Amino acid sequence: MKKLSFTKLLAAALLLGTATAQAQTPQPTRPTPPPAPAARPIPLPPPPANLPPYNARALFSPDYLNQVGPATRTAGGQPAANYWQNAADYQIAASLDEKAARVSATATITYTNNSPNALPFVWLQLDQNLFRGDSRGAAATPVAGGRFGNAAARNGNSARNFPGGDSLQTVNIELHGKKTKANYRVSDTRMQIILPEAMKPNGDKLKITIAYGFNIPEYGSDRLGRLPTKNGEIFEVAQWYPRMAVYDDVEGWNTLPYLSAEFYLEYGNFDYTLNVPANFLVGGSGELVNGAEVLTSAQQKRLAQAATSDKTVLVRGPEEVTQAGSRPSGKNGRLTWHFKCQRARDVAWAASAAFVWDAAKMNLPSGRKSLAMSLYPTESAGDTAWSRSTEYVKKSIEFNSKQWYEYTYPAATNVAGRVGGMEYPGIVFCGARSKKASLWSVTDHEFGHNWFPMIVGSNERKYPWMDEGFNTFINILSSKNFNNGEYKQLGDVEGRTAVGVLYALLDPNQDPPYTVPDVTQARNLGFAAYSKTGYGLYLLRQEILGPERFDYAFRTYIQRWAFKHPTPRDFFRTMNEVGGEDLNWFYHEWFFENWLLDQAVTTVAYVNQDPAKGALITIENRGQAAMPVTAEVKETNGKTTTVHLPVEIWQRGGTWTFRYNSTTPLTQVTLNPTNILPDVNRQNNTWRATDMGE
């Protein structure tokens, strides 16, 4: 989903959320951050007058998160020897009617039941039904609209009375060698097929063939849509085929309706064709396997050149967009593009006559080849805009491939269009007007999603922080790394993110990350799913485990759960086991609660009143949350020393005294000297000798 960038997270519209979703409900008074231009420091919020008392027993409870999971997952957070997962393979033939903005298709799904259970019925997802006027999602969209709705129409489409939804022509099944019409019922965005006999456990297969069609909304809840340009309309198409619901070892069938929250999908292989006007270019998930049929000879040569070039190569330049010779004539003015995508949970595509196309190779750690590509209208071209998109794609994916886990798809395509930012395997949709830092930010974020949830297949509909938040975290590191820090301000945790999160934490109506997104207030989603989780992992890396231990543990989590379905506790337990720490206290305060942190220096005394014999420094933990302590100590002799104290000092209570081996009187003691922690009262973080009359 579209990145709520760190700069924007500090603005009221994204960090504390736009209030439009709650416009009809009076809101309690809360701290409101001022607008935050990138070049200005952000004023601190006023400290709270009273904090709930610190309770070490509550924070360090030995039973927290100790619930026993299913036998298919180990106590250490990895898939057990008997872990199973079902699979869904798709073969789809689709045609785009560009004048009617309609897709017609036939999809054949081969569903494999690897579970130990017989399945008398199966569930599918009909996501396009969200855009029916009578959908649950339409009814649950606030009158004021918002990103996933629209003030002009409750169903998320910009036109009133839009005829949305999947139109099913035929639904047939083949099970145990017998073909028959399906006995099915549709309930909102879900379809249940009742089988004539149960699927057998441990590998039985079911074929489902569905002929269907749907109208493409102009604004499809910022996940698909259409954008008119001077050289033709851009179609960004997603949630475009009936998709199998997930049957897993934790909850059985996952059938939460599609209201606005994202997706939980099975893995499989995709083979799909797209019949479009011959003058269109098409980008899709996976690999184009019939380039010789749909590209000119010049485009084939340029694409081959791009596959060996670190510099961006134009496959079709802006001046060629209106030239008839830049496209094959096709048959009856149409061409069929053929894509394959292996080991994926979804596919999406985009098509237009307006596209400029450029590409460059990506250098992956194993030496495997992959292409970074961009498709955008001529209006979006330019050295400060989309002409740098492929560079951004390339550098983002190369960094994350080296840092975490190698990118798995043969191509990565960035499409400029109506959608502000949305991720799919091997292809993302980003706003056509994005430029400079905002284009890097949204590109980096959307392609970061190819790790979470495309490779690590968590349940976005219940736990968006496991993809949005984890992705926000890896964006911090990639933004710091890109082009010698060109956009490093996007990863400025200490200077900007910590302060922005403080404003949100001080809002008593904020939802914690461990909240189902359909329950999370719309104004709180940026904080709960994105910024707090991303910032929390950064704290875990920098302040608690350290980069070496954190990176090994986080990589292990990705490796363990690549192309599988982890739960939150699998993540928590993996980090504990591999990191070698009981971090349940941190998960408790950070993901399940919005507890406040307030570290304070209270007194400084000298051993036998002699600074040469050492200083006794007393500190307090005054909020409900706790963190390790970093103290910067300065002496009159000019010496500055940094002292690190573990979180265990707070296990027995909220006051701690430590000895500092001073040789001269102290002039200053400062806690949290880099301001990396979300301390709600920095006024009590510093002791100065002059303050004490010394």
C-alpha positions as CSV (number, residue, x, y, z in Angstrom):
1,M,0.0,0.0,0.0
2,K,1.1,3.5,-0.6
3,K,3.9,4.6,1.6
4,L,3.1,7.1,4.3
5,S,6.6,8.6,4.1
6,F,8.5,9.6,7.2
7,T,8.3,13.2,6.2
8,K,4.5,13.0,5.7
9,L,4.0,10.9,8.8
10,L,5.0,13.9,10.8
11,A,2.3,16.0,9.3
12,A,-1.2,15.9,10.8
13,A,-2.8,14.5,7.7
14,L,-0.9,11.3,7.8
15,L,0.7,10.7,11.2
16,L,-2.3,11.6,13.3
17,G,-4.5,10.8,10.3
18,T,-6.9,12.8,8.3
19,A,-10.0,13.5,10.4
20,T,-12.4,13.1,7.5
21,A,-13.3,9.6,8.5
22,Q,-14.4,10.9,11.9
23,A,-15.8,14.3,10.7
24,Q,-19.2,13.6,12.0
25,T,-17.9,12.6,15.5
26,P,-16.5,15.1,18.0
27,Q,-12.9,14.2,18.9
28,P,-11.2,14.7,22.3
29,T,-8.5,17.4,22.5
30,R,-5.1,16.0,21.5
31,P,-1.7,17.3,20.7
32,T,-1.5,18.4,17.0
33,P,1.8,18.6,15.3
34,P,2.5,21.6,13.2
35,P,3.2,21.2,9.4
36,A,6.7,19.8,9.0
37,P,8.7,21.0,6.0
38,A,11.7,18.8,5.5
39,A,14.2,21.5,6.3
40,R,12.8,22.6,9.6
41,P,13.2,21.0,13.1
42,I,10.0,19.8,14.6
43,P,8.9,21.4,17.9
44,L,8.4,18.9,20.7
45,P,4.9,18.3,22.1
46,P,4.4,19.5,25.6
47,P,5.0,16.7,28.2
48,P,1.9,15.1,29.7
49,A,0.9,16.4,33.2
50,N,0.5,12.9,34.7
51,L,1.6,9.5,33.6
52,P,0.3,6.1,34.8
53,P,2.7,4.5,37.2
54,Y,5.4,2.2,36.0
55,N,4.6,-1.5,36.8
56,A,7.5,-3.8,36.3
57,R,5.5,-7.0,37.0
58,A,3.0,-6.1,34.2
59,L,5.7,-5.3,31.7
60,F,8.0,-8.3,32.4
61,S,5.2,-10.9,33.1
62,P,6.7,-14.3,32.4
63,D,3.4,-15.6,30.9
64,Y,3.0,-12.9,28.3
65,L,2.8,-14.3,24.8
66,N,3.2,-17.9,26.1
67,Q,0.1,-19.2,24.5
68,V,0.6,-22.6,22.9
69,G,0.5,-22.5,19.1
70,P,-0.5,-25.2,16.7
71,A,1.7,-28.2,16.4
72,T,2.6,-27.2,12.8
73,R,4.7,-24.4,14.2
74,T,7.6,-24.7,16.7
75,A,7.9,-22.9,20.0
76,G,10.8,-21.1,18.4
77,G,8.7,-19.6,15.7
78,Q,9.5,-21.7,12.6
79,P,7.5,-24.1,10.5
80,A,7.5,-27.5,12.1
81,A,8.2,-30.7,10.2
82,N,4.5,-31.3,9.7
83,Y,3.7,-27.7,8.5
84,W,1.4,-27.7,5.5
85,Q,0.1,-25.1,3.2
86,N,-2.5,-25.3,0.4
87,A,-1.7,-24.0,-3.1
88,A,-3.6,-22.4,-6.0
89,D,-2.4,-22.3,-9.6
90,Y,-4.1,-20.0,-12.1
91,Q,-4.5,-20.0,-15.9
92,I,-6.3,-16.8,-17.1
93,A,-7.3,-15.5,-20.5
94,A,-8.5,-11.9,-20.4
95,S,-9.5,-9.3,-22.9
96,L,-9.6,-5.5,-22.3
97,D,-12.4,-3.5,-23.9
98,E,-10.7,-0.1,-23.7
99,K,-13.8,1.9,-24.8
100,A,-16.1,0.3,-22.2
101,A,-13.3,0.1,-19.6
102,R,-14.3,-3.6,-19.1
103,V,-12.3,-6.8,-18.6
104,S,-13.8,-10.1,-19.8
105,A,-12.0,-13.3,-18.8
106,T,-12.0,-17.0,-18.1
107,A,-9.9,-18.3,-15.2
108,T,-9.1,-21.9,-14.4
109,I,-7.9,-22.4,-10.9
110,T,-6.2,-25.7,-9.8
111,Y,-6.5,-25.8,-6.0
112,T,-4.5,-28.3,-4.0
113,N,-5.5,-29.4,-0.6
114,N,-2.3,-30.2,1.3
115,S,-4.0,-30.1,4.6
116,P,-4.7,-33.2,6.8
117,N,-8.4,-32.4,6.6
118,A,-11.2,-33.2,4.1
119,L,-12.8,-30.1,2.6
120,P,-16.5,-30.3,1.8
121,F,-16.5,-26.8,0.4
122,V,-14.1,-24.1,-0.7
123,W,-14.1,-20.3,-0.5
124,L,-13.1,-17.7,-3.1
125,Q,-12.7,-14.0,-3.0
126,L,-14.6,-11.8,-5.5
127,D,-12.8,-8.5,-4.7
128,Q,-14.5,-6.5,-7.5
129,N,-17.8,-6.8,-5.6
130,L,-16.5,-4.1,-3.3
131,F,-17.5,-1.7,-6.0
132,R,-21.1,-2.7,-6.0
133,G,-23.4,-0.1,-4.5
134,D,-24.8,-2.6,-2.0
135,S,-21.5,-4.0,-0.8
136,R,-20.5,-4.1,2.8
137,G,-17.5,-2.0,2.0
138,A,-19.8,0.7,0.5
139,A,-21.9,0.6,3.6
140,A,-18.9,0.8,5.9
141,T,-17.3,3.8,4.1
142,P,-17.8,7.0,6.0
143,V,-19.9,9.7,4.3
144,A,-16.8,11.9,4.1
145,G,-15.0,9.2,2.2
146,G,-11.2,9.0,2.4
147,R,-8.4,7.1,0.6
148,F,-10.4,3.9,0.4
149,G,-13.6,5.6,-0.4
150,N,-14.7,8.8,-2.0
151,A,-16.9,11.7,-1.0
152,A,-18.7,11.5,-4.3
153,A,-19.6,7.9,-4.0
154,R,-19.5,5.5,-1.0
155,N,-18.2,2.6,-3.0
156,G,-14.7,4.0,-3.6
157,N,-15.4,4.9,-7.2
158,S,-15.4,8.5,-8.4
159,A,-18.6,8.2,-10.4
160,R,-22.0,7.8,-8.8
161,N,-24.0,4.7,-9.6
162,F,-21.0,2.9,-11.0
163,P,-22.0,-0.6,-12.2
164,G,-19.2,-2.4,-10.3
165,G,-18.7,-6.0,-9.3
166,D,-18.0,-9.3,-10.8
167,S,-20.5,-10.6,-13.4
168,L,-20.3,-14.4,-13.3
169,Q,-21.3,-16.1,-16.5
170,T,-20.4,-19.7,-15.7
171,V,-18.8,-21.5,-12.8
172,N,-17.8,-25.1,-13.4
173,I,-15.7,-27.6,-11.4
174,E,-13.8,-30.8,-12.0
175,L,-13.2,-33.1,-8.9
176,H,-12.1,-36.7,-8.9
177,G,-12.4,-36.9,-12.7
178,K,-16.0,-35.6,-12.8
179,K,-17.0,-32.3,-14.4
180,T,-20.1,-30.5,-13.2
181,K,-21.6,-27.1,-12.8
182,A,-20.7,-25.6,-9.4
183,N,-23.1,-25.4,-6.6
184,Y,-22.1,-21.9,-5.3
185,R,-23.4,-18.9,-3.4
186,V,-22.0,-15.4,-3.4
187,S,-22.0,-13.4,-0.2
188,D,-20.7,-9.9,-0.8
189,T,-17.0,-10.3,-1.7
190,R,-16.9,-14.0,-1.1
191,M,-18.0,-17.1,-3.0
192,Q,-18.6,-20.5,-1.4
193,I,-18.6,-23.6,-3.6
194,I,-20.2,-26.6,-2.0
195,L,-18.6,-29.7,-3.5
196,P,-20.4,-32.8,-4.6
197,E,-18.0,-34.8,-2.4
198,A,-15.2,-33.6,-0.1
199,M,-11.7,-32.9,-1.3
200,K,-9.5,-35.5,0.3
201,P,-6.6,-34.5,2.5
202,N,-2.9,-34.6,1.6
203,G,-2.8,-33.5,-2.0
204,D,-6.2,-33.8,-3.6
205,K,-6.9,-31.4,-6.5
206,L,-9.9,-29.4,-7.6
207,K,-10.3,-27.4,-10.8
208,I,-12.6,-24.4,-10.9
209,T,-13.3,-22.7,-14.2
210,I,-15.1,-19.3,-14.1
211,A,-16.1,-17.1,-17.0
212,Y,-16.7,-13.5,-15.7
213,G,-16.3,-9.8,-16.4
214,F,-16.2,-6.5,-14.6
215,N,-16.1,-2.8,-15.2
216,I,-12.8,-1.1,-14.2
217,P,-13.6,1.7,-11.7
218,E,-11.9,5.1,-12.4
219,Y,-10.8,5.2,-8.8
220,G,-10.7,1.7,-7.3
221,S,-10.0,2.4,-3.6
222,D,-6.4,3.4,-4.6
223,R,-5.6,-0.2,-5.7
224,L,-6.7,-0.1,-9.3
225,G,-8.1,2.5,-11.6
226,R,-8.0,4.6,-14.8
227,L,-6.1,7.8,-15.6
228,P,-6.8,9.8,-18.8
229,T,-3.7,11.3,-20.4
230,K,-3.1,13.3,-23.6
231,N,-2.1,10.2,-25.5
232,G,-4.6,7.8,-24.1
233,E,-6.0,6.3,-20.9
234,I,-3.9,4.3,-18.5
235,F,-5.5,1.1,-17.1
236,E,-4.1,-0.3,-13.8
237,V,-5.8,-3.6,-13.2
238,A,-5.8,-5.6,-10.0
239,Q,-8.0,-7.9,-8.0
240,W,-9.1,-8.9,-11.4
241,Y,-9.8,-12.6,-11.1
242,P,-11.5,-14.8,-8.5
243,R,-8.9,-15.6,-5.9
244,M,-8.8,-18.6,-3.5
245,A,-9.3,-17.7,0.1
246,V,-6.6,-19.1,2.4
247,Y,-7.3,-22.3,4.4
248,D,-4.5,-22.5,6.9
249,D,-3.4,-24.4,10.0
250,V,-4.3,-21.5,12.4
251,E,-7.8,-20.5,11.5
252,G,-9.0,-22.8,8.8
253,W,-10.8,-20.8,6.2
254,N,-10.0,-17.1,6.3
255,T,-13.2,-15.4,5.2
256,L,-13.1,-11.8,6.4
257,P,-14.9,-9.7,3.8
258,Y,-13.1,-7.2,1.7
259,L,-14.1,-3.8,3.2
260,S,-10.9,-1.9,2.7
261,A,-8.1,-3.9,4.3
262,E,-5.6,-5.7,2.1
263,F,-5.2,-9.3,1.4
264,Y,-4.3,-12.8,2.5
265,L,-3.5,-15.1,-0.5
266,E,-2.3,-18.6,-1.3
267,Y,0.9,-19.1,-3.4
268,G,1.0,-20.8,-6.8
269,N,2.0,-20.4,-10.4
270,F,0.3,-18.0,-12.9
271,D,0.0,-18.3,-16.6
272,Y,-2.1,-15.5,-18.1
273,T,-2.8,-13.8,-21.4
274,L,-4.1,-10.2,-22.0
275,N,-5.7,-9.3,-25.3
276,V,-5.5,-5.5,-25.8
277,P,-5.4,-3.0,-28.6
278,A,-2.2,-3.4,-30.7
279,N,-1.0,0.1,-30.0
280,F,-1.0,-0.6,-26.2
281,L,2.0,-1.5,-24.1
282,V,1.4,-3.9,-21.2
283,G,3.3,-4.4,-18.0
284,G,2.5,-7.4,-15.9
285,S,3.6,-9.5,-12.9
286,G,6.2,-12.1,-13.9
287,E,7.9,-12.6,-17.3
288,L,6.7,-11.6,-20.7
289,V,7.1,-14.9,-22.7
290,N,6.0,-13.8,-26.2
291,G,8.0,-10.6,-26.7
292,A,8.7,-11.4,-30.3
293,E,4.9,-11.3,-31.0
294,V,4.0,-8.1,-29.2
295,L,7.2,-5.9,-29.6
296,T,8.8,-4.3,-32.6
297,S,12.3,-5.5,-33.5
298,A,13.7,-2.3,-32.3
299,Q,12.0,-2.7,-28.9
300,Q,13.3,-6.3,-28.6
301,K,16.8,-5.1,-29.3
302,R,16.6,-2.2,-26.8
303,L,15.1,-4.6,-24.1
304,A,18.0,-6.9,-24.7
305,Q,20.4,-4.0,-24.3
306,A,18.7,-3.0,-21.1
307,A,19.3,-6.5,-19.7
308,T,23.0,-5.9,-19.8
309,S,23.0,-2.2,-18.8
310,D,23.3,-0.5,-15.4
311,K,22.1,2.7,-17.1
312,T,18.5,3.2,-18.0
313,V,17.7,2.3,-21.6
314,L,14.7,3.7,-23.4
315,V,12.6,0.9,-24.9
316,R,10.1,3.4,-26.3
317,G,10.9,7.0,-25.9
318,P,8.5,9.9,-25.4
319,E,8.7,11.0,-29.0
320,E,7.7,7.5,-30.2
321,V,4.5,7.3,-28.2
322,T,2.4,8.9,-31.0
323,Q,4.2,7.1,-33.8
324,A,2.3,4.2,-35.3
325,G,5.5,2.5,-36.2
326,S,6.4,2.1,-32.5
327,R,3.9,-0.8,-32.2
328,P,3.2,-3.9,-34.3
329,S,-0.1,-3.8,-36.2
330,G,-1.4,-7.0,-34.6
331,K,-4.4,-9.0,-35.8
332,N,-7.6,-7.0,-36.3
333,G,-5.8,-4.2,-34.5
334,R,-5.2,-6.3,-31.3
335,L,-2.4,-8.2,-29.7
336,T,-2.3,-10.9,-27.0
337,W,0.4,-10.5,-24.3
338,H,1.5,-13.7,-22.5
339,F,3.0,-13.6,-19.0
340,K,4.0,-16.2,-16.5
341,C,4.7,-15.7,-12.8
342,Q,6.0,-18.5,-10.7
343,R,5.7,-18.9,-6.9
344,A,3.5,-15.9,-6.5
345,R,0.4,-15.0,-4.4
346,D,-1.1,-12.6,-7.0
347,V,-0.6,-10.9,-10.3
348,A,-1.6,-7.5,-11.6
349,W,-1.1,-5.6,-14.9
350,A,-1.3,-2.2,-16.6
351,A,-2.0,-1.3,-20.2
352,S,-2.0,1.9,-22.2
353,A,-1.2,3.5,-25.6
354,A,0.4,6.4,-23.7
355,F,3.3,4.6,-22.1
356,V,7.0,5.5,-22.3
357,W,9.0,2.4,-21.5
358,D,12.5,2.2,-20.1
359,A,14.5,-0.5,-18.3
360,A,17.9,-1.5,-16.8
361,K,19.4,-4.6,-15.4
362,M,19.4,-5.4,-11.7
363,N,22.5,-6.9,-10.1
364,L,21.3,-9.6,-7.7
365,P,23.6,-11.4,-5.2
366,S,23.4,-14.8,-6.8
367,G,24.1,-13.4,-10.3
368,R,20.5,-14.2,-11.5
369,K,19.2,-11.8,-14.0
370,S,16.2,-9.4,-13.4
371,L,15.0,-6.2,-15.1
372,A,14.0,-3.0,-13.5
373,M,11.4,-1.2,-15.7
374,S,9.1,1.8,-15.8
375,L,5.9,2.6,-17.7
376,Y,4.7,6.2,-17.6
377,P,3.0,8.9,-19.8
378,T,5.0,11.6,-21.5
379,E,3.6,14.1,-19.0
380,S,5.4,12.3,-16.2
381,A,8.8,12.2,-17.9
382,G,11.7,14.4,-16.6
383,D,14.9,14.2,-14.7
384,T,13.2,15.1,-11.5
385,A,10.3,12.8,-12.1
386,W,9.7,9.4,-13.8
387,S,12.8,9.4,-16.0
388,R,14.5,8.4,-12.7
389,S,12.0,5.7,-11.8
390,T,13.9,2.8,-13.1
391,E,17.0,4.0,-11.3
392,Y,14.9,4.1,-8.1
393,V,13.5,0.6,-8.7
394,K,17.0,-0.8,-9.4
395,K,18.7,0.6,-6.4
396,S,15.9,-0.2,-4.0
397,I,15.7,-3.8,-5.0
398,E,19.4,-4.3,-5.2
399,F,19.8,-2.9,-1.6
400,N,17.1,-5.1,-0.1
401,S,18.3,-8.2,-2.0
402,K,21.7,-7.8,-0.6
403,Q,20.6,-6.8,2.9
404,W,17.7,-9.2,3.5
405,Y,16.7,-11.8,0.8
406,E,17.2,-12.0,-2.9
407,Y,14.4,-10.6,-5.1
408,T,12.6,-13.5,-6.7
409,Y,10.9,-12.2,-9.9
410,P,12.3,-11.8,-13.4
411,A,11.2,-8.2,-13.7
412,A,10.2,-5.3,-11.5
413,T,7.9,-2.8,-13.2
414,N,6.9,0.6,-11.9
415,V,3.7,2.0,-13.4
416,A,2.6,5.7,-13.3
417,G,-1.1,6.1,-13.2
418,R,-4.2,6.9,-11.1
419,V,-3.2,4.8,-8.1
420,G,-1.1,6.7,-5.6
421,G,0.8,3.6,-4.4
422,M,0.0,-0.1,-4.4
423,E,2.1,-3.2,-4.5
424,Y,1.8,-6.5,-6.4
425,P,4.3,-9.2,-7.2
426,G,6.9,-7.8,-9.6
427,I,4.8,-4.7,-10.4
428,V,3.7,-1.7,-8.5
429,F,1.4,1.3,-9.2
430,C,2.6,4.8,-8.2
431,G,1.1,8.2,-8.7
432,A,1.9,9.8,-12.1
433,R,2.5,13.2,-10.5
434,S,5.2,11.9,-8.0
435,K,8.6,13.6,-8.2
436,K,11.9,13.7,-6.5
437,A,11.9,12.4,-2.9
438,S,8.2,11.5,-3.1
439,L,8.8,9.3,-6.1
440,W,11.8,7.6,-4.5
441,S,9.8,7.2,-1.3
442,V,6.7,5.6,-2.9
443,T,8.7,3.4,-5.3
444,D,11.0,2.2,-2.5
445,H,8.0,1.5,-0.3
446,E,5.9,-0.4,-2.9
447,F,8.8,-2.5,-4.0
448,G,9.7,-3.1,-0.4
449,H,6.4,-4.9,-0.3
450,N,7.9,-7.6,-2.5
451,W,9.5,-8.8,0.7
452,F,6.5,-8.2,2.9
453,P,4.0,-9.7,2.1
454,M,4.9,-11.1,-1.4
455,I,7.8,-13.3,-0.2
456,V,6.8,-13.5,3.5
457,G,3.1,-14.1,3.1
458,S,1.5,-12.7,6.3
459,N,-2.2,-12.0,6.7
460,E,-2.6,-8.4,5.8
461,R,-6.3,-8.3,6.4
462,K,-5.7,-8.9,10.1
463,Y,-2.1,-7.8,10.7
464,P,-1.2,-5.0,8.4
465,W,1.8,-4.0,10.6
466,M,3.5,-7.2,9.6
467,D,3.8,-5.9,6.0
468,E,3.4,-2.1,6.2
469,G,5.4,-1.7,9.3
470,F,8.1,-4.2,8.4
471,N,8.4,-2.5,5.0
472,T,8.5,1.0,6.6
473,F,11.5,-0.3,8.6
474,I,13.4,-1.5,5.7
475,N,12.7,1.8,3.9
476,I,14.6,3.6,6.6
477,L,17.8,1.7,5.8
478,S,17.3,1.9,2.0
479,S,16.6,5.6,2.1
480,K,19.7,6.3,4.2
481,N,21.7,4.2,1.6
482,F,20.4,5.5,-1.7
483,N,22.8,7.6,-3.8
484,N,25.1,8.7,-1.0
485,G,22.2,9.9,1.1
486,E,20.3,11.9,-1.5
487,Y,17.0,11.3,0.3
488,K,18.4,10.5,3.7
489,Q,16.0,12.9,5.4
490,L,13.3,10.2,4.7
491,G,15.1,7.9,7.1
492,D,15.9,10.6,9.8
493,V,14.5,8.7,12.8
494,E,16.3,10.6,15.5
495,G,15.5,14.1,14.1
496,R,12.0,13.6,12.8
497,T,10.3,10.2,13.2
498,A,10.7,10.0,17.0
499,V,9.1,13.4,17.5
500,G,6.3,12.6,15.1
501,V,5.5,9.3,16.9
502,L,5.5,11.3,20.2
503,Y,2.6,13.4,19.0
504,A,0.7,10.2,18.1
505,L,1.5,8.4,21.3
506,L,0.1,11.3,23.3
507,D,-3.2,11.0,21.5
508,P,-5.4,8.8,23.9
509,N,-7.5,7.7,20.9
510,Q,-4.6,6.1,18.9
511,D,-4.9,2.4,18.1
512,P,-1.9,0.2,18.8
513,P,-0.4,-1.8,16.0
514,Y,-2.0,-5.1,17.1
515,T,-5.4,-3.9,15.9
516,V,-7.4,-5.4,13.0
517,P,-7.3,-2.8,10.2
518,D,-11.1,-2.8,9.7
519,V,-11.3,-1.9,13.4
520,T,-8.6,0.7,13.3
521,Q,-9.8,4.2,13.0
522,A,-9.0,5.5,9.5
523,R,-7.1,8.5,11.0
524,N,-4.9,6.1,13.0
525,L,-3.8,3.6,10.3
526,G,-0.6,5.4,9.4
527,F,0.6,5.3,12.9
528,A,-0.6,1.9,13.9
529,A,0.3,-0.1,10.8
530,Y,3.2,2.0,9.4
531,S,5.2,4.4,11.5
532,K,5.1,2.9,15.0
533,T,6.0,-0.6,13.8
534,G,8.8,0.7,11.4
535,Y,10.2,2.9,14.2
536,G,9.9,0.0,16.7
537,L,12.0,-2.3,14.6
538,Y,14.6,0.4,14.1
539,L,14.7,0.7,17.9
540,L,15.0,-3.0,18.3
541,R,17.9,-3.0,15.8
542,Q,19.8,0.1,17.1
543,E,19.0,0.1,20.8
544,I,18.1,-3.4,22.0
545,L,19.7,-6.1,19.9
546,G,22.3,-4.2,17.9
547,P,22.5,-4.4,14.1
548,E,24.5,-7.6,13.9
549,R,22.1,-9.7,16.0
550,F,19.0,-8.0,14.7
551,D,19.9,-8.4,11.0
552,Y,20.7,-12.1,11.5
553,A,17.4,-12.7,13.3
554,F,15.4,-10.7,10.8
555,R,17.0,-12.5,7.9
556,T,16.2,-15.8,9.6
557,Y,12.6,-14.8,9.9
558,I,12.4,-14.1,6.2
559,Q,14.2,-17.3,5.3
560,R,12.0,-19.4,7.6
561,W,8.7,-18.0,6.3
562,A,9.5,-17.2,2.6
563,F,6.4,-18.2,0.6
564,K,4.7,-19.3,3.8
565,H,2.1,-17.9,6.2
566,P,3.6,-16.6,9.5
567,T,1.6,-15.3,12.4
568,P,2.7,-12.5,14.7
569,R,3.8,-15.0,17.3
570,D,6.0,-16.7,14.7
571,F,7.8,-13.4,14.2
572,F,8.1,-12.7,17.9
573,R,9.4,-16.1,18.8
574,T,11.8,-16.2,15.9
575,M,13.3,-12.9,17.0
576,N,13.6,-14.2,20.6
577,E,15.2,-17.5,19.6
578,V,17.6,-16.2,17.0
579,G,18.3,-12.9,18.7
580,G,19.0,-14.7,22.0
581,E,16.7,-12.4,24.1
582,D,13.3,-12.5,25.7
583,L,11.8,-9.5,24.0
584,N,8.2,-10.1,25.1
585,W,8.4,-7.0,27.2
586,F,9.1,-4.9,24.1
587,Y,6.3,-6.6,22.0
588,H,3.9,-6.0,24.9
589,E,4.6,-2.2,25.2
590,W,5.1,-1.5,21.5
591,F,2.7,-3.7,19.5
592,F,-0.1,-4.4,22.0
593,E,-0.1,-1.1,23.9
594,N,0.7,2.5,23.3
595,W,2.5,2.9,26.6
596,L,4.5,6.0,27.2
597,L,8.3,6.2,27.9
598,D,9.7,8.8,30.3
599,Q,13.3,8.4,31.4
600,A,14.6,11.0,33.9
601,V,17.8,11.9,35.7
602,T,17.0,12.7,39.3
603,T,20.2,13.1,41.4
604,V,23.9,12.9,41.2
605,A,26.0,12.3,44.3
606,Y,29.7,11.5,44.8
607,V,31.2,8.5,46.7
608,N,32.3,9.9,50.1
609,Q,31.5,13.4,48.6
610,D,34.7,13.0,46.5
611,P,34.3,13.2,42.6
612,A,37.6,11.4,42.3
613,K,36.1,8.3,43.9
614,G,33.2,8.1,41.5
615,A,29.7,9.4,41.0
616,L,26.3,7.8,41.9
617,I,23.7,8.7,39.3
618,T,20.1,8.0,40.0
619,I,17.6,7.7,37.2
620,E,13.9,6.9,37.0
621,N,11.5,5.2,34.6
622,R,8.3,7.2,35.0
623,G,6.1,5.9,32.2
624,Q,4.5,2.4,31.7
625,A,7.0,1.6,28.9
626,A,10.7,0.8,29.5
627,M,13.8,0.8,27.3
628,P,17.5,0.4,27.7
629,V,19.3,3.5,28.9
630,T,22.0,5.5,27.1
631,A,23.5,8.2,29.3
632,E,26.1,10.7,28.2
633,V,28.2,11.9,31.1
634,K,30.4,15.0,30.9
635,E,33.1,16.0,33.5
636,T,34.8,19.3,34.2
637,N,38.1,17.9,32.8
638,G,36.4,17.8,29.3
639,K,35.9,14.0,29.2
640,T,32.7,12.7,27.7
641,T,31.6,9.1,28.3
642,T,28.6,7.2,27.0
643,V,27.2,4.6,29.4
644,H,24.8,1.9,28.2
645,L,22.5,0.2,30.7
646,P,20.3,-2.8,29.7
647,V,16.5,-2.9,30.1
648,E,16.9,-5.3,33.0
649,I,17.6,-2.4,35.4
650,W,13.9,-1.8,35.3
651,Q,12.8,-5.3,36.2
652,R,12.6,-4.6,39.9
653,G,11.1,-1.2,39.8
654,G,11.3,2.3,38.4
655,T,14.4,3.7,40.1
656,W,18.0,2.8,39.5
657,T,21.3,4.1,40.7
658,F,24.5,3.3,38.8
659,R,28.1,4.1,39.6
660,Y,30.2,6.2,37.2
661,N,33.9,6.2,37.6
662,S,34.5,9.9,37.6
663,T,37.8,11.6,38.3
664,T,36.5,15.2,38.4
665,P,33.1,16.7,39.1
666,L,30.3,16.1,36.6
667,T,29.0,19.0,34.6
668,Q,26.1,17.2,32.8
669,V,24.3,13.9,32.5
670,T,22.0,13.4,29.5
671,L,19.7,10.5,28.9
672,N,18.8,9.6,25.3
673,P,21.5,12.0,23.9
674,T,20.7,11.1,20.3
675,N,17.0,11.5,20.8
676,I,16.3,8.1,19.2
677,L,13.8,7.1,21.9
678,P,10.2,8.4,22.1
679,D,10.7,10.0,25.5
680,V,7.6,12.0,26.2
681,N,9.4,14.5,28.5
682,R,12.9,15.4,27.3
683,Q,13.0,18.3,29.9
684,N,13.9,15.8,32.6
685,N,16.5,13.9,30.5
686,T,19.3,16.2,31.5
687,W,21.0,17.0,34.8
688,R,23.4,19.9,34.9
689,A,25.7,20.9,37.8
690,T,24.5,24.5,37.7
691,D,20.9,23.2,38.1
692,M,22.0,21.7,41.4
693,G,23.8,24.8,42.6
694,E,27.2,23.2,42.1
